[in-house]
Amino acid sequence: MFVRSLTVMLVEQETLTSYRYLEHGAFYAIIALAVIMFLNAVRHIPEVVTGLIGMGFIATAFLDWIRYNRRTRGT
């Protein structure tokens, strides 16, 4: 419920439009989490690994946003 409320707040305040790649990173993290859920039916995957994968996608998206801003402002 908290994540849903946070997402609605970010959309209403148009925060996601200022972070160019953050929405894509979140979608990739959700896809990775879905795949991990399916894999958990076959083999146990530690929660730490699951969290790090999700954070990795979002952190990569955030760093790409920073690089994009530096490129476009430098032009």
PDB file with SEQRES, HELIX, SHEET and CRYST1 records, atoms N, CA, C and O in Angstrom:
SEQRES   1 A   75  MET PHE VAL ARG SER LEU THR VAL MET LEU VAL GLU GLN          
SEQRES   2 A   75  GLU THR LEU THR SER TYR ARG TYR LEU GLU HIS GLY ALA          
SEQRES   3 A   75  PHE TYR ALA ILE ILE ALA LEU ALA VAL ILE MET PHE LEU          
SEQRES   4 A   75  ASN ALA VAL ARG HIS ILE PRO GLU VAL VAL THR GLY LEU          
SEQRES   5 A   75  ILE GLY MET GLY PHE ILE ALA THR ALA PHE LEU ASP TRP          
SEQRES   6 A   75  ILE ARG TYR ASN ARG ARG THR ARG GLY THR                      
HELIX    1 AA1 PHE A    2  GLU A   12  1                                  11    
HELIX    2 AA2 THR A   15  SER A   18  1                                   4    
HELIX    3 AA3 LEU A   22  ASN A   40  1                                  19    
HELIX    4 AA4 GLU A   47  ARG A   73  1                                  27    
CRYST1    1.000    1.000    1.000  90.00  90.00  90.00 P 1           1          
ATOM      1  N   MET A   1       0.822  -1.192   0.000  1.00  0.00           N  
ATOM      2  CA  MET A   1       0.000   0.000   0.000  1.00  0.00           C  
ATOM      3  C   MET A   1       0.868   1.260   0.000  1.00  0.00           C  
ATOM      4  O   MET A   1       0.541   2.253  -0.650  1.00  0.00           O  
ATOM      5  N   PHE A   2       1.990   1.203   0.746  1.00  0.00           N  
ATOM      6  CA  PHE A   2       2.878   2.359   0.814  1.00  0.00           C  
ATOM      7  C   PHE A   2       3.485   2.676  -0.549  1.00  0.00           C  
ATOM      8  O   PHE A   2       3.535   3.837  -0.956  1.00  0.00           O  
ATOM      9  N   VAL A   3       3.946   1.644  -1.253  1.00  0.00           N  
ATOM     10  CA  VAL A   3       4.565   1.856  -2.562  1.00  0.00           C  
ATOM     11  C   VAL A   3       3.555   2.449  -3.536  1.00  0.00           C  
ATOM     12  O   VAL A   3       3.889   3.340  -4.317  1.00  0.00           O  
ATOM     13  N   ARG A   4       2.324   1.958  -3.491  1.00  0.00           N  
ATOM     14  CA  ARG A   4       1.264   2.492  -4.351  1.00  0.00           C  
ATOM     15  C   ARG A   4       1.005   3.965  -4.051  1.00  0.00           C  
ATOM     16  O   ARG A   4       0.887   4.775  -4.971  1.00  0.00           O  
ATOM     17  N   SER A   5       0.916   4.316  -2.770  1.00  0.00           N  
ATOM     18  CA  SER A   5       0.688   5.707  -2.374  1.00  0.00           C  
ATOM     19  C   SER A   5       1.850   6.594  -2.820  1.00  0.00           C  
ATOM     20  O   SER A   5       1.643   7.712  -3.292  1.00  0.00           O  
ATOM     21  N   LEU A   6       3.066   6.087  -2.666  1.00  0.00           N  
ATOM     22  CA  LEU A   6       4.238   6.848  -3.087  1.00  0.00           C  
ATOM     23  C   LEU A   6       4.236   7.067  -4.592  1.00  0.00           C  
ATOM     24  O   LEU A   6       4.561   8.157  -5.062  1.00  0.00           O  
ATOM     25  N   THR A   7       3.873   6.041  -5.347  1.00  0.00           N  
ATOM     26  CA  THR A   7       3.823   6.160  -6.802  1.00  0.00           C  
ATOM     27  C   THR A   7       2.784   7.183  -7.230  1.00  0.00           C  
ATOM     28  O   THR A   7       3.052   8.011  -8.101  1.00  0.00           O  
ATOM     29  N   VAL A   8       1.610   7.137  -6.634  1.00  0.00           N  
ATOM     30  CA  VAL A   8       0.557   8.099  -6.974  1.00  0.00           C  
ATOM     31  C   VAL A   8       1.019   9.517  -6.658  1.00  0.00           C  
ATOM     32  O   VAL A   8       0.774  10.434  -7.442  1.00  0.00           O  
ATOM     33  N   MET A   9       1.684   9.707  -5.521  1.00  0.00           N  
ATOM     34  CA  MET A   9       2.180  11.029  -5.156  1.00  0.00           C  
ATOM     35  C   MET A   9       3.209  11.532  -6.177  1.00  0.00           C  
ATOM     36  O   MET A   9       3.164  12.694  -6.583  1.00  0.00           O  
ATOM     37  N   LEU A  10       4.128  10.666  -6.588  1.00  0.00           N  
ATOM     38  CA  LEU A  10       5.148  11.070  -7.561  1.00  0.00           C  
ATOM     39  C   LEU A  10       4.538  11.418  -8.909  1.00  0.00           C  
ATOM     40  O   LEU A  10       5.012  12.332  -9.584  1.00  0.00           O  
ATOM     41  N   VAL A  11       3.499  10.704  -9.308  1.00  0.00           N  
ATOM     42  CA  VAL A  11       2.835  11.001 -10.582  1.00  0.00           C  
ATOM     43  C   VAL A  11       2.082  12.325 -10.492  1.00  0.00           C  
ATOM     44  O   VAL A  11       2.148  13.137 -11.414  1.00  0.00           O  
ATOM     45  N   GLU A  12       1.371  12.546  -9.397  1.00  0.00           N  
ATOM     46  CA  GLU A  12       0.602  13.782  -9.241  1.00  0.00           C  
ATOM     47  C   GLU A  12       1.505  15.015  -9.177  1.00  0.00           C  
ATOM     48  O   GLU A  12       1.149  16.069  -9.704  1.00  0.00           O  
ATOM     49  N   GLN A  13       2.653  14.894  -8.546  1.00  0.00           N  
ATOM     50  CA  GLN A  13       3.575  16.028  -8.446  1.00  0.00           C  
ATOM     51  C   GLN A  13       4.487  16.140  -9.661  1.00  0.00           C  
ATOM     52  O   GLN A  13       5.345  17.021  -9.716  1.00  0.00           O  
ATOM     53  N   GLU A  14       4.305  15.254 -10.633  1.00  0.00           N  
ATOM     54  CA  GLU A  14       5.084  15.227 -11.879  1.00  0.00           C  
ATOM     55  C   GLU A  14       6.583  15.098 -11.621  1.00  0.00           C  
ATOM     56  O   GLU A  14       7.401  15.631 -12.371  1.00  0.00           O  
ATOM     57  N   THR A  15       6.930  14.391 -10.561  1.00  0.00           N  
ATOM     58  CA  THR A  15       8.330  14.156 -10.246  1.00  0.00           C  
ATOM     59  C   THR A  15       8.958  13.213 -11.264  1.00  0.00           C  
ATOM     60  O   THR A  15      10.124  13.372 -11.627  1.00  0.00           O  
ATOM     61  N   LEU A  16       8.189  12.234 -11.723  1.00  0.00           N  
ATOM     62  CA  LEU A  16       8.734  11.254 -12.667  1.00  0.00           C  
ATOM     63  C   LEU A  16       9.094  11.873 -14.008  1.00  0.00           C  
ATOM     64  O   LEU A  16       9.949  11.341 -14.715  1.00  0.00           O  
ATOM     65  N   THR A  17       8.460  12.990 -14.378  1.00  0.00           N  
ATOM     66  CA  THR A  17       8.813  13.625 -15.645  1.00  0.00           C  
ATOM     67  C   THR A  17      10.171  14.311 -15.562  1.00  0.00           C  
ATOM     68  O   THR A  17      10.857  14.440 -16.576  1.00  0.00           O  
ATOM     69  N   SER A  18      10.571  14.751 -14.372  1.00  0.00           N  
ATOM     70  CA  SER A  18      11.877  15.404 -14.251  1.00  0.00           C  
ATOM     71  C   SER A  18      13.017  14.387 -14.209  1.00  0.00           C  
ATOM     72  O   SER A  18      14.141  14.699 -14.602  1.00  0.00           O  
ATOM     73  N   TYR A  19      12.732  13.173 -13.735  1.00  0.00           N  
ATOM     74  CA  TYR A  19      13.737  12.103 -13.748  1.00  0.00           C  
ATOM     75  C   TYR A  19      13.481  11.242 -14.974  1.00  0.00           C  
ATOM     76  O   TYR A  19      12.628  10.355 -14.956  1.00  0.00           O  
ATOM     77  N   ARG A  20      14.212  11.504 -16.017  1.00  0.00           N  
ATOM     78  CA  ARG A  20      13.948  10.967 -17.339  1.00  0.00           C  
ATOM     79  C   ARG A  20      13.871   9.446 -17.396  1.00  0.00           C  
ATOM     80  O   ARG A  20      12.957   8.922 -18.032  1.00  0.00           O  
ATOM     81  N   TYR A  21      14.774   8.718 -16.770  1.00  0.00           N  
ATOM     82  CA  TYR A  21      14.847   7.269 -16.909  1.00  0.00           C  
ATOM     83  C   TYR A  21      14.341   6.501 -15.690  1.00  0.00           C  
ATOM     84  O   TYR A  21      14.360   5.270 -15.689  1.00  0.00           O  
ATOM     85  N   LEU A  22      13.893   7.204 -14.658  1.00  0.00           N  
ATOM     86  CA  LEU A  22      13.500   6.542 -13.420  1.00  0.00           C  
ATOM     87  C   LEU A  22      12.307   5.610 -13.618  1.00  0.00           C  
ATOM     88  O   LEU A  22      12.268   4.520 -13.048  1.00  0.00           O  
ATOM     89  N   GLU A  23      11.342   6.032 -14.418  1.00  0.00           N  
ATOM     90  CA  GLU A  23      10.170   5.193 -14.661  1.00  0.00           C  
ATOM     91  C   GLU A  23      10.571   3.895 -15.355  1.00  0.00           C  
ATOM     92  O   GLU A  23      10.052   2.829 -15.025  1.00  0.00           O  
ATOM     93  N   HIS A  24      11.485   3.979 -16.308  1.00  0.00           N  
ATOM     94  CA  HIS A  24      11.952   2.772 -17.005  1.00  0.00           C  
ATOM     95  C   HIS A  24      12.691   1.842 -16.048  1.00  0.00           C  
ATOM     96  O   HIS A  24      12.508   0.625 -16.092  1.00  0.00           O  
ATOM     97  N   GLY A  25      13.521   2.415 -15.189  1.00  0.00           N  
ATOM     98  CA  GLY A  25      14.229   1.602 -14.206  1.00  0.00           C  
ATOM     99  C   GLY A  25      13.273   0.879 -13.270  1.00  0.00           C  
ATOM    100  O   GLY A  25      13.501  -0.274 -12.904  1.00  0.00           O  
ATOM    101  N   ALA A  26      12.205   1.562 -12.887  1.00  0.00           N  
ATOM    102  CA  ALA A  26      11.210   0.930 -12.016  1.00  0.00           C  
ATOM    103  C   ALA A  26      10.504  -0.216 -12.739  1.00  0.00           C  
ATOM    104  O   ALA A  26      10.255  -1.262 -12.139  1.00  0.00           O  
ATOM    105  N   PHE A  27      10.181  -0.031 -14.019  1.00  0.00           N  
ATOM    106  CA  PHE A  27       9.549  -1.106 -14.783  1.00  0.00           C  
ATOM    107  C   PHE A  27      10.468  -2.315 -14.898  1.00  0.00           C  
ATOM    108  O   PHE A  27      10.020  -3.452 -14.745  1.00  0.00           O  
ATOM    109  N   TYR A  28      11.757  -2.077 -15.169  1.00  0.00           N  
ATOM    110  CA  TYR A  28      12.706  -3.185 -15.266  1.00  0.00           C  
ATOM    111  C   TYR A  28      12.849  -3.895 -13.924  1.00  0.00           C  
ATOM    112  O   TYR A  28      12.976  -5.119 -13.876  1.00  0.00           O  
ATOM    113  N   ALA A  29      12.830  -3.136 -12.844  1.00  0.00           N  
ATOM    114  CA  ALA A  29      12.922  -3.748 -11.515  1.00  0.00           C  
ATOM    115  C   ALA A  29      11.703  -4.621 -11.247  1.00  0.00           C  
ATOM    116  O   ALA A  29      11.837  -5.705 -10.679  1.00  0.00           O  
ATOM    117  N   ILE A  30      10.520  -4.171 -11.645  1.00  0.00           N  
ATOM    118  CA  ILE A  30       9.310  -4.965 -11.452  1.00  0.00           C  
ATOM    119  C   ILE A  30       9.366  -6.242 -12.277  1.00  0.00           C  
ATOM    120  O   ILE A  30       8.963  -7.303 -11.802  1.00  0.00           O  
ATOM    121  N   ILE A  31       9.858  -6.150 -13.499  1.00  0.00           N  
ATOM    122  CA  ILE A  31       9.996  -7.348 -14.337  1.00  0.00           C  
ATOM    123  C   ILE A  31      10.975  -8.328 -13.691  1.00  0.00           C  
ATOM    124  O   ILE A  31      10.717  -9.530 -13.641  1.00  0.00           O  
ATOM    125  N   ALA A  32      12.103  -7.805 -13.196  1.00  0.00           N  
ATOM    126  CA  ALA A  32      13.091  -8.675 -12.541  1.00  0.00           C  
ATOM    127  C   ALA A  32      12.493  -9.336 -11.308  1.00  0.00           C  
ATOM    128  O   ALA A  32      12.743 -10.514 -11.056  1.00  0.00           O  
ATOM    129  N   LEU A  33      11.711  -8.596 -10.541  1.00  0.00           N  
ATOM    130  CA  LEU A  33      11.082  -9.174  -9.356  1.00  0.00           C  
ATOM    131  C   LEU A  33      10.078 -10.253  -9.732  1.00  0.00           C  
ATOM    132  O   LEU A  33       9.958 -11.255  -9.027  1.00  0.00           O  
ATOM    133  N   ALA A  34       9.360 -10.065 -10.823  1.00  0.00           N  
ATOM    134  CA  ALA A  34       8.417 -11.094 -11.272  1.00  0.00           C  
ATOM    135  C   ALA A  34       9.164 -12.368 -11.678  1.00  0.00           C  
ATOM    136  O   ALA A  34       8.733 -13.474 -11.354  1.00  0.00           O  
ATOM    137  N   VAL A  35      10.272 -12.208 -12.380  1.00  0.00           N  
ATOM    138  CA  VAL A  35      11.070 -13.369 -12.784  1.00  0.00           C  
ATOM    139  C   VAL A  35      11.617 -14.090 -11.550  1.00  0.00           C  
ATOM    140  O   VAL A  35      11.624 -15.320 -11.494  1.00  0.00           O  
ATOM    141  N   ILE A  36      12.072 -13.319 -10.568  1.00  0.00           N  
ATOM    142  CA  ILE A  36      12.588 -13.924  -9.344  1.00  0.00           C  
ATOM    143  C   ILE A  36      11.486 -14.688  -8.612  1.00  0.00           C  
ATOM    144  O   ILE A  36      11.742 -15.747  -8.040  1.00  0.00           O  
ATOM    145  N   MET A  37      10.273 -14.162  -8.626  1.00  0.00           N  
ATOM    146  CA  MET A  37       9.159 -14.867  -7.987  1.00  0.00           C  
ATOM    147  C   MET A  37       8.928 -16.227  -8.645  1.00  0.00           C  
ATOM    148  O   MET A  37       8.697 -17.221  -7.957  1.00  0.00           O  
ATOM    149  N   PHE A  38       8.990 -16.267  -9.965  1.00  0.00           N  
ATOM    150  CA  PHE A  38       8.833 -17.546 -10.663  1.00  0.00           C  
ATOM    151  C   PHE A  38       9.992 -18.489 -10.350  1.00  0.00           C  
ATOM    152  O   PHE A  38       9.791 -19.688 -10.156  1.00  0.00           O  
ATOM    153  N   LEU A  39      11.201 -17.940 -10.303  1.00  0.00           N  
ATOM    154  CA  LEU A  39      12.366 -18.773  -9.997  1.00  0.00           C  
ATOM    155  C   LEU A  39      12.331 -19.292  -8.568  1.00  0.00           C  
ATOM    156  O   LEU A  39      12.865 -20.364  -8.285  1.00  0.00           O  
ATOM    157  N   ASN A  40      11.710 -18.548  -7.670  1.00  0.00           N  
ATOM    158  CA  ASN A  40      11.595 -18.991  -6.281  1.00  0.00           C  
ATOM    159  C   ASN A  40      10.761 -20.256  -6.153  1.00  0.00           C  
ATOM    160  O   ASN A  40      10.891 -20.982  -5.168  1.00  0.00           O  
ATOM    161  N   ALA A  41       9.914 -20.529  -7.123  1.00  0.00           N  
ATOM    162  CA  ALA A  41       9.132 -21.773  -7.095  1.00  0.00           C  
ATOM    163  C   ALA A  41      10.035 -22.981  -7.318  1.00  0.00           C  
ATOM    164  O   ALA A  41       9.717 -24.083  -6.869  1.00  0.00           O  
ATOM    165  N   VAL A  42      11.150 -22.786  -8.003  1.00  0.00           N  
ATOM    166  CA  VAL A  42      12.072 -23.872  -8.313  1.00  0.00           C  
ATOM    167  C   VAL A  42      13.237 -23.913  -7.323  1.00  0.00           C  
ATOM    168  O   VAL A  42      13.630 -24.980  -6.851  1.00  0.00           O  
ATOM    169  N   ARG A  43      13.775 -22.745  -7.023  1.00  0.00           N  
ATOM    170  CA  ARG A  43      14.958 -22.665  -6.168  1.00  0.00           C  
ATOM    171  C   ARG A  43      14.882 -21.406  -5.320  1.00  0.00           C  
ATOM    172  O   ARG A  43      14.426 -20.361  -5.785  1.00  0.00           O  
ATOM    173  N   HIS A  44      15.328 -21.507  -4.084  1.00  0.00           N  
ATOM    174  CA  HIS A  44      15.280 -20.360  -3.174  1.00  0.00           C  
ATOM    175  C   HIS A  44      16.295 -19.303  -3.597  1.00  0.00           C  
ATOM    176  O   HIS A  44      17.467 -19.603  -3.828  1.00  0.00           O  
ATOM    177  N   ILE A  45      15.827 -18.072  -3.692  1.00  0.00           N  
ATOM    178  CA  ILE A  45      16.697 -16.939  -3.983  1.00  0.00           C  
ATOM    179  C   ILE A  45      16.645 -16.021  -2.764  1.00  0.00           C  
ATOM    180  O   ILE A  45      15.564 -15.591  -2.362  1.00  0.00           O  
ATOM    181  N   PRO A  46      17.797 -15.714  -2.171  1.00  0.00           N  
ATOM    182  CA  PRO A  46      17.804 -14.884  -0.958  1.00  0.00           C  
ATOM    183  C   PRO A  46      17.184 -13.506  -1.197  1.00  0.00           C  
ATOM    184  O   PRO A  46      17.281 -12.941  -2.287  1.00  0.00           O  
ATOM    185  N   GLU A  47      16.552 -12.990  -0.161  1.00  0.00           N  
ATOM    186  CA  GLU A  47      15.894 -11.690  -0.262  1.00  0.00           C  
ATOM    187  C   GLU A  47      16.883 -10.565  -0.514  1.00  0.00           C  
ATOM    188  O   GLU A  47      16.547  -9.562  -1.144  1.00  0.00           O  
ATOM    189  N   VAL A  48      18.105 -10.733  -0.020  1.00  0.00           N  
ATOM    190  CA  VAL A  48      19.133  -9.716  -0.246  1.00  0.00           C  
ATOM    191  C   VAL A  48      19.415  -9.583  -1.734  1.00  0.00           C  
ATOM    192  O   VAL A  48      19.553  -8.472  -2.246  1.00  0.00           O  
ATOM    193  N   VAL A  49      19.500 -10.706  -2.427  1.00  0.00           N  
ATOM    194  CA  VAL A  49      19.748 -10.688  -3.870  1.00  0.00           C  
ATOM    195  C   VAL A  49      18.592  -9.999  -4.585  1.00  0.00           C  
ATOM    196  O   VAL A  49      18.806  -9.189  -5.487  1.00  0.00           O  
ATOM    197  N   THR A  50      17.386 -10.319  -4.186  1.00  0.00           N  
ATOM    198  CA  THR A  50      16.207  -9.709  -4.796  1.00  0.00           C  
ATOM    199  C   THR A  50      16.227  -8.196  -4.617  1.00  0.00           C  
ATOM    200  O   THR A  50      15.991  -7.454  -5.570  1.00  0.00           O  
ATOM    201  N   GLY A  51      16.504  -7.743  -3.418  1.00  0.00           N  
ATOM    202  CA  GLY A  51      16.561  -6.306  -3.152  1.00  0.00           C  
ATOM    203  C   GLY A  51      17.677  -5.610  -3.913  1.00  0.00           C  
ATOM    204  O   GLY A  51      17.488  -4.511  -4.435  1.00  0.00           O  
ATOM    205  N   LEU A  52      18.837  -6.249  -3.977  1.00  0.00           N  
ATOM    206  CA  LEU A  52      19.965  -5.641  -4.689  1.00  0.00           C  
ATOM    207  C   LEU A  52      19.700  -5.534  -6.188  1.00  0.00           C  
ATOM    208  O   LEU A  52      20.117  -4.564  -6.822  1.00  0.00           O  
ATOM    209  N   ILE A  53      19.020  -6.508  -6.753  1.00  0.00           N  
ATOM    210  CA  ILE A  53      18.695  -6.444  -8.186  1.00  0.00           C  
ATOM    211  C   ILE A  53      17.750  -5.276  -8.459  1.00  0.00           C  
ATOM    212  O   ILE A  53      17.956  -4.512  -9.402  1.00  0.00           O  
ATOM    213  N   GLY A  54      16.723  -5.140  -7.638  1.00  0.00           N  
ATOM    214  CA  GLY A  54      15.788  -4.022  -7.807  1.00  0.00           C  
ATOM    215  C   GLY A  54      16.481  -2.678  -7.633  1.00  0.00           C  
ATOM    216  O   GLY A  54      16.284  -1.761  -8.430  1.00  0.00           O  
ATOM    217  N   MET A  55      17.303  -2.566  -6.576  1.00  0.00           N  
ATOM    218  CA  MET A  55      18.037  -1.326  -6.354  1.00  0.00           C  
ATOM    219  C   MET A  55      19.025  -1.052  -7.478  1.00  0.00           C  
ATOM    220  O   MET A  55      19.259   0.102  -7.839  1.00  0.00           O  
ATOM    221  N   GLY A  56      19.600  -2.107  -8.029  1.00  0.00           N  
ATOM    222  CA  GLY A  56      20.551  -1.935  -9.125  1.00  0.00           C  
ATOM    223  C   GLY A  56      19.907  -1.320 -10.354  1.00  0.00           C  
ATOM    224  O   GLY A  56      20.477  -0.421 -10.973  1.00  0.00           O  
ATOM    225  N   PHE A  57      18.720  -1.799 -10.710  1.00  0.00           N  
ATOM    226  CA  PHE A  57      18.015  -1.222 -11.858  1.00  0.00           C  
ATOM    227  C   PHE A  57      17.664   0.244 -11.621  1.00  0.00           C  
ATOM    228  O   PHE A  57      17.846   1.077 -12.509  1.00  0.00           O  
ATOM    229  N   ILE A  58      17.170   0.555 -10.448  1.00  0.00           N  
ATOM    230  CA  ILE A  58      16.780   1.934 -10.162  1.00  0.00           C  
ATOM    231  C   ILE A  58      18.002   2.834 -10.060  1.00  0.00           C  
ATOM    232  O   ILE A  58      17.968   3.966 -10.542  1.00  0.00           O  
ATOM    233  N   ALA A  59      19.080   2.362  -9.445  1.00  0.00           N  
ATOM    234  CA  ALA A  59      20.307   3.153  -9.351  1.00  0.00           C  
ATOM    235  C   ALA A  59      20.911   3.403 -10.730  1.00  0.00           C  
ATOM    236  O   ALA A  59      21.402   4.498 -11.006  1.00  0.00           O  
ATOM    237  N   THR A  60      20.878   2.398 -11.588  1.00  0.00           N  
ATOM    238  CA  THR A  60      21.379   2.571 -12.953  1.00  0.00           C  
ATOM    239  C   THR A  60      20.559   3.606 -13.704  1.00  0.00           C  
ATOM    240  O   THR A  60      21.116   4.441 -14.416  1.00  0.00           O  
ATOM    241  N   ALA A  61      19.250   3.558 -13.553  1.00  0.00           N  
ATOM    242  CA  ALA A  61      18.391   4.552 -14.203  1.00  0.00           C  
ATOM    243  C   ALA A  61      18.684   5.949 -13.684  1.00  0.00           C  
ATOM    244  O   ALA A  61      18.716   6.905 -14.459  1.00  0.00           O  
ATOM    245  N   PHE A  62      18.897   6.076 -12.381  1.00  0.00           N  
ATOM    246  CA  PHE A  62      19.203   7.376 -11.796  1.00  0.00           C  
ATOM    247  C   PHE A  62      20.539   7.906 -12.299  1.00  0.00           C  
ATOM    248  O   PHE A  62      20.654   9.091 -12.613  1.00  0.00           O  
ATOM    249  N   LEU A  63      21.552   7.044 -12.378  1.00  0.00           N  
ATOM    250  CA  LEU A  63      22.859   7.474 -12.886  1.00  0.00           C  
ATOM    251  C   LEU A  63      22.797   7.850 -14.359  1.00  0.00           C  
ATOM    252  O   LEU A  63      23.474   8.783 -14.790  1.00  0.00           O  
ATOM    253  N   ASP A  64      21.988   7.129 -15.138  1.00  0.00           N  
ATOM    254  CA  ASP A  64      21.805   7.498 -16.547  1.00  0.00           C  
ATOM    255  C   ASP A  64      21.138   8.860 -16.670  1.00  0.00           C  
ATOM    256  O   ASP A  64      21.466   9.640 -17.564  1.00  0.00           O  
ATOM    257  N   TRP A  65      20.193   9.146 -15.765  1.00  0.00           N  
ATOM    258  CA  TRP A  65      19.544  10.456 -15.763  1.00  0.00           C  
ATOM    259  C   TRP A  65      20.563  11.559 -15.495  1.00  0.00           C  
ATOM    260  O   TRP A  65      20.539  12.606 -16.142  1.00  0.00           O  
ATOM    261  N   ILE A  66      21.463  11.318 -14.532  1.00  0.00           N  
ATOM    262  CA  ILE A  66      22.502  12.314 -14.223  1.00  0.00           C  
ATOM    263  C   ILE A  66      23.404  12.533 -15.430  1.00  0.00           C  
ATOM    264  O   ILE A  66      23.714  13.672 -15.779  1.00  0.00           O  
ATOM    265  N   ARG A  67      23.832  11.429 -16.076  1.00  0.00           N  
ATOM    266  CA  ARG A  67      24.683  11.557 -17.270  1.00  0.00           C  
ATOM    267  C   ARG A  67      23.967  12.296 -18.388  1.00  0.00           C  
ATOM    268  O   ARG A  67      24.572  13.120 -19.074  1.00  0.00           O  
ATOM    269  N   TYR A  68      22.697  12.011 -18.575  1.00  0.00           N  
ATOM    270  CA  TYR A  68      21.911  12.689 -19.619  1.00  0.00           C  
ATOM    271  C   TYR A  68      21.851  14.192 -19.351  1.00  0.00           C  
ATOM    272  O   TYR A  68      22.026  14.998 -20.265  1.00  0.00           O  
ATOM    273  N   ASN A  69      21.602  14.565 -18.093  1.00  0.00           N  
ATOM    274  CA  ASN A  69      21.530  15.995 -17.753  1.00  0.00           C  
ATOM    275  C   ASN A  69      22.861  16.687 -17.988  1.00  0.00           C  
ATOM    276  O   ASN A  69      22.885  17.816 -18.477  1.00  0.00           O  
ATOM    277  N   ARG A  70      23.952  16.047 -17.655  1.00  0.00           N  
ATOM    278  CA  ARG A  70      25.263  16.655 -17.868  1.00  0.00           C  
ATOM    279  C   ARG A  70      25.547  16.837 -19.354  1.00  0.00           C  
ATOM    280  O   ARG A  70      26.110  17.851 -19.766  1.00  0.00           O  
ATOM    281  N   ARG A  71      25.154  15.844 -20.161  1.00  0.00           N  
ATOM    282  CA  ARG A  71      25.365  15.952 -21.611  1.00  0.00           C  
ATOM    283  C   ARG A  71      24.546  17.073 -22.222  1.00  0.00           C  
ATOM    284  O   ARG A  71      25.059  17.856 -23.021  1.00  0.00           O  
ATOM    285  N   THR A  72      23.274  17.155 -21.851  1.00  0.00           N  
ATOM    286  CA  THR A  72      22.394  18.147 -22.481  1.00  0.00           C  
ATOM    287  C   THR A  72      22.669  19.546 -21.990  1.00  0.00           C  
ATOM    288  O   THR A  72      22.485  20.497 -22.749  1.00  0.00           O  
ATOM    289  N   ARG A  73      23.100  19.716 -20.756  1.00  0.00           N  
ATOM    290  CA  ARG A  73      23.409  21.049 -20.249  1.00  0.00           C  
ATOM    291  C   ARG A  73      24.744  21.550 -20.767  1.00  0.00           C  
ATOM    292  O   ARG A  73      24.970  22.756 -20.858  1.00  0.00           O  
ATOM    293  N   GLY A  74      25.627  20.620 -21.106  1.00  0.00           N  
ATOM    294  CA  GLY A  74      26.934  21.001 -21.617  1.00  0.00           C  
ATOM    295  C   GLY A  74      26.889  21.399 -23.087  1.00  0.00           C  
ATOM    296  O   GLY A  74      27.867  21.935 -23.608  1.00  0.00           O  
ATOM    297  N   THR A  75      25.785  21.150 -23.756  1.00  0.00           N  
ATOM    298  CA  THR A  75      25.687  21.423 -25.182  1.00  0.00           C  
ATOM    299  C   THR A  75      25.217  22.822 -25.450  1.00  0.00           C  
ATOM    300  O   THR A  75      25.080  23.216 -26.608  1.00  0.00           O  
TER     301      THR A  75                                                      
END                                                                             
